[in-house]
Amino acid sequence: MMIESPDQQDLDDFTALYVGHYEQLLRLAVLLVGDMAAAEDVVQEAFIRVHRTLGSRSLHNPLAYLRQAAVNLARSELRRRLVRLRHAPRPMPDAASAEEGACAAISRQEVIVALRRIPARQRKAVVLRYWADLPEAEIAALIGVSVGAIKGYISRGLSRLGPLLDGVP
């Protein structure tokens, strides 16, 4: 018959605590942190802390201490995640390719050239209506003519621009 030292008894008690409650604590941690790998880390750290504490003093209820340690470590993990998310670099917005930019610049240039080839009043009416997005009444007030005249300028201007821009995307 072998007589166990107090240290061996403490180790056996701790092993029994681990074997008996690891899975339960792991399920709890998974529910709290939502990630199996992080939950395993939380539970392992909780067992390490309980083992360290048992070495320096006796605990009245080691399981309660273990559960509380796991919950506190899970909270800390969630706080760290929030900090990482807050300070994560923001993704860059989608940008047009160089080819798209070049095509758009060519198209803009062709529109500008075509606009220069129509009469000034028609050009002003079309630009104010479609680029400045102004209502016809406001354009009429700016140019100093009636709303009917503006409608005519826009109609005639678009009619002249059509053939000039034929084939421009």
Secondary structure as UniProt FT lines:
FT   HELIX           6..33
FT   HELIX           36..56
FT   HELIX           62..86
FT   HELIX           98..116
FT   HELIX           120..130
FT   HELIX           136..143
FT   HELIX           147..164
FT   TURN            165..167
//
